[in-house]
C-alpha cells in the first residue's frame, strides 16, 4: 500500500446478492463503514439484494469491499458487483437509506 492509496478518494456502487436481507447486513455494513471512515449509504432492494454506495480512501474501500464479500455472521454472500462512480465533494456519515 502506498501513501496514494491512503489519501486518494474513490467512490463505488455495489450490489450484494445472496442471503443478505433479514440477517443484519445493513446494520453491520453501517458499523463497518463508520469504523473504516467510509461515507455513503446502504439499502435493501426489492429483488432481495443489498445496494451500497461508499466513498473513502482507496485503502478503506478495499477493506470495506472485502467485508462486503463476507458480510455479517448470518449472511451468505453469493456475489458482489462493484463499479467505480464519480467522487462526490461532500460525503456524510454512512447510513441506511429507504428500501428500493
NORQUI-V869727 format. One record per backbone hydrogen bond with DSSP energy under -0.5 kcal/mol. NH is the residue of the N-H (numbers start at 1). CO is the residue of the C=O. If there is no record, write none. Layout:
((NH CO) (NH CO))
This chain:
((6 2) (7 3) (7 4) (8 4) (10 56) (11 85) (12 54) (13 83) (14 52) (15 81) (16 50) (17 15) (17 79) (19 76) (20 18) (20 48) (28 24) (29 25) (30 26) (31 27) (32 28) (33 29) (34 30) (35 31) (36 32) (37 33) (37 34) (38 33) (39 55) (40 92) (41 53) (42 95) (43 51) (45 49) (48 45) (50 16) (51 43) (52 14) (53 41) (54 12) (55 39) (56 10) (58 5) (58 8) (59 5) (61 57) (62 58) (63 59) (64 60) (65 61) (66 62) (67 63) (68 64) (69 65) (70 67) (71 67) (75 72) (76 19) (77 70) (78 17) (79 17) (81 15) (82 80) (83 13) (85 11) (91 89) (92 90) (94 38) (95 40) (97 42) (100 44))
